[in-house]
């Protein structure tokens, strides 16, 4: 596999592991607070979203998050590409 291909696979794995650890940490925090606290927080969140829901704002936010996610992925992949030694056959 070429150096960039390996770096991209490592970047996906790294981002996936970091996201998985973050989600697990958040879930254990909510489990410690209990079911009632979780449901109360979700009710507040629903009320906040229901009070103001703008399609154009959501579209702009979605584009911004997509660009940030792709940029983060490319930065991590470039970092891994620099760390990896060059392959035996470079194109």
Secondary structure, DSSP 8 states (H G I E B T S, - for coil): --HHHHHHHHHHHHHHHHHHHHHHHHHHHHHHH-HHHHHHHHHHHHHHHHH---HHHHHHHHHHHHHHHHHHHHHHHHHHHHHS---SS--
